[in-house]
Amino acid sequence: MPLFQTLHFFDDDTARGGPEQMALDEALLERLTAPVLRIYRWTGPAVSFGYSQPLAAVRKSHPSVPLIRRWTGGGIVEHGTDLTFSLMVPCGEPLAKLRPAETYRLIHEAVAGLMAGGARLIREGESAPGDACFTAPAVHDVTADDGRKLCGGAQRRTRRGFLHQGSIQNIRLPEDFSQRLAHSLAEETVGFDSEPGLLLRTGELAATKYDTRAWAEKIP
């Protein structure tokens, strides 16, 4: 059963660096009136890391790649060849009234359902500790039968709703996978129309928050 009646599909064809990617997701959540699925394009290789992770440890393992602290939690994720997506859900949606673990499961069930070859969710007792997202599967992450982690995600909740940021990798996806994902999540999908102030707010958040030393070195 689809998670939404209507979903706005934002197939974002603009390549962006880490600070702008994070800023755009936050700006979208601030203005949210309907569920939005956004697909990322990256300007090049990058690494994002969870809100509570120390920068020094991430820099030690990835010394020559641009790093960006996410607003969401989770572990270290390498980007550039993955399919990165974000799902913004307003507080009035039934999905937003569920516990985070349940929303995580439902979103990843939709992802796994589109993958051939027996993809399934990680069960209780199968998770593993670690800082790197794709070598430390969490409960309800998507995995292949051979143990490869295929999809992980992290969330952030505000009074406006919640943001789910996800990455799909270690699998060859069909070219229309993003469109299939959008259609699997909702009974109806419509194109996303950006309002005039969105990119201005994105630029402001990137410059004053996500692209600053204070954010990168943040100690929560």
C-alpha positions in Angstrom: 0.0 0.0 0.0 1.4 3.4 -1.0 2.6 5.7 1.9 1.0 8.8 0.4 -1.9 10.0 -1.6 0.1 12.5 -3.5 3.9 12.9 -3.7 5.8 15.7 -5.3 8.8 14.3 -7.3 11.8 16.6 -7.4 14.3 14.9 -9.8 16.9 17.5 -9.1 19.1 17.8 -12.2 21.4 20.4 -10.7 24.7 19.0 -9.5 25.5 20.3 -6.0 28.2 20.0 -3.4 27.6 18.8 0.2 26.8 22.1 1.9 24.2 23.0 -0.8 22.7 19.5 -0.7 22.1 19.7 3.0 20.9 23.3 2.9 18.3 22.5 0.2 16.9 19.6 2.2 16.5 21.9 5.2 15.0 24.7 3.2 12.5 22.2 1.7 11.5 21.0 5.1 11.0 24.6 6.3 8.5 25.2 3.5 6.9 21.8 3.4 3.1 21.6 2.5 3.1 18.1 0.8 5.4 15.1 0.7 8.5 15.6 -1.5 11.0 13.1 -2.9 14.2 14.7 -4.1 16.9 12.9 -6.0 20.5 14.3 -5.7 23.2 14.9 -8.3 26.7 15.4 -6.8 29.4 17.7 -8.3 31.9 15.0 -7.5 32.9 12.5 -4.8 32.0 13.6 -1.3 31.5 12.0 2.1 28.6 12.9 4.5 28.6 12.0 8.1 26.1 11.9 10.9 25.1 14.9 13.1 26.8 13.4 16.2 30.0 12.1 14.6 33.4 13.8 15.3 34.9 15.5 12.3 38.5 14.4 13.2 37.6 10.7 13.0 35.9 11.2 9.6 38.8 13.3 8.2 41.3 10.6 9.3 39.5 7.9 7.3 38.7 10.2 4.3 41.6 12.8 4.2 41.2 13.9 0.6 37.5 14.0 0.0 35.1 17.0 0.7 33.2 16.3 4.0 29.8 17.5 5.0 28.1 17.0 8.4 24.4 16.0 7.9 21.5 17.4 9.8 20.4 13.8 10.2 22.1 11.0 12.2 23.7 7.8 11.0 27.2 6.9 9.9 29.8 7.9 7.3 28.5 7.6 3.7 30.5 7.9 0.5 28.7 9.7 -2.3 29.2 10.3 -6.0 28.3 6.9 -7.5 25.3 6.1 -5.2 21.7 7.1 -5.7 21.2 9.7 -2.9 17.6 10.7 -2.1 15.7 12.7 0.5 12.1 12.3 1.5 10.4 15.2 3.3 7.1 14.4 5.0 4.9 17.1 6.6 3.6 16.7 10.1 -0.1 16.3 8.9 0.7 13.1 7.0 -0.3 9.8 8.7 3.3 8.6 8.1 4.7 11.5 10.2 2.6 10.3 13.2 4.4 7.0 13.4 7.6 6.3 15.4 10.9 7.0 13.6 11.8 3.2 13.5 8.4 2.5 11.8 8.8 5.2 9.2 12.3 4.0 8.5 11.0 0.4 8.0 8.2 1.5 5.7 10.4 3.6 3.5 13.0 0.9 3.2 10.4 -1.7 2.4 9.4 0.4 -0.6 13.1 0.6 -1.7 13.6 -3.2 -1.2 10.5 -4.0 -3.1 11.9 -2.5 -6.2 15.1 -4.5 -6.1 15.5 -7.8 -7.9 17.4 -10.7 -6.4 16.0 -11.1 -2.9 16.7 -7.7 -1.2 15.3 -7.7 2.3 15.5 -5.6 5.5 18.0 -6.2 8.3 16.3 -7.9 11.3 16.8 -7.5 15.0 20.1 -9.2 16.0 21.7 -8.7 12.5 22.9 -5.2 13.0 26.6 -4.4 13.4 28.5 -1.6 15.2 30.7 0.8 13.3 31.1 4.4 12.0 30.8 3.6 8.3 27.2 3.3 7.2 27.7 0.6 4.6 29.8 -1.7 6.7 27.6 -1.3 9.8 24.1 -2.3 8.9 21.3 -1.1 11.2 17.9 -2.7 11.8 15.6 -2.1 8.8 18.5 -1.2 6.4 18.2 -3.0 3.0 20.6 -5.9 2.4 21.2 -8.4 -0.4 21.2 -12.2 0.2 25.0 -12.2 0.2 25.2 -9.6 3.0 25.9 -6.5 0.9 24.2 -3.5 2.4 22.2 -1.8 -0.3 20.4 1.1 1.3 20.8 3.0 4.6 19.2 6.2 5.8 18.9 8.7 8.7 16.1 11.1 9.8 15.6 14.4 11.4 12.2 15.6 12.9 10.9 19.1 13.5 7.5 20.7 14.1 7.1 20.9 10.3 7.5 17.1 9.8 10.5 14.9 9.1 13.4 14.5 6.7 14.7 11.1 5.7 18.0 11.1 3.8 19.0 7.8 2.1 21.7 6.3 0.0 21.5 3.3 -2.3 24.7 1.7 -3.5 26.4 -1.7 -4.1 23.8 -2.6 -6.7 23.2 -1.8 -10.4 19.9 0.1 -10.7 17.7 0.5 -13.8 17.8 4.1 -15.2 14.2 4.7 -14.2 14.7 3.5 -10.6 14.0 7.0 -9.2 10.7 7.3 -11.0 9.8 3.8 -9.9 10.5 4.7 -6.3 8.3 7.8 -6.5 5.4 5.8 -8.0 5.8 3.1 -5.3 5.5 5.6 -2.5 2.3 7.3 -3.6 -1.0 6.7 -5.4 -0.2 9.8 -7.5 3.0 11.6 -8.3 3.3 15.2 -9.6 6.3 17.3 -10.6 7.9 19.5 -8.1 7.5 23.3 -8.6 10.1 25.3 -6.8 8.9 28.6 -5.2 11.0 31.7 -5.7 12.5 31.9 -2.2 13.6 28.3 -2.0 17.0 28.7 -3.7 17.7 32.0 -1.8 17.1 30.2 1.5 19.2 27.3 0.3 22.1 29.7 -0.4 21.7 31.4 3.0 21.7 28.1 4.9 24.7 26.9 2.9 26.7 30.0 3.6 25.8 30.6 7.2 25.5 27.0 8.4 26.6 24.0 6.3 29.7 25.5 4.7 31.1 26.9 8.0 33.9 25.6 10.2 31.6 25.8 13.2 29.2 23.3 11.6 31.9 21.0 10.4 33.5 20.9 13.9 30.2 20.8 15.8 30.3 19.0 19.1 26.6 18.2 19.8 
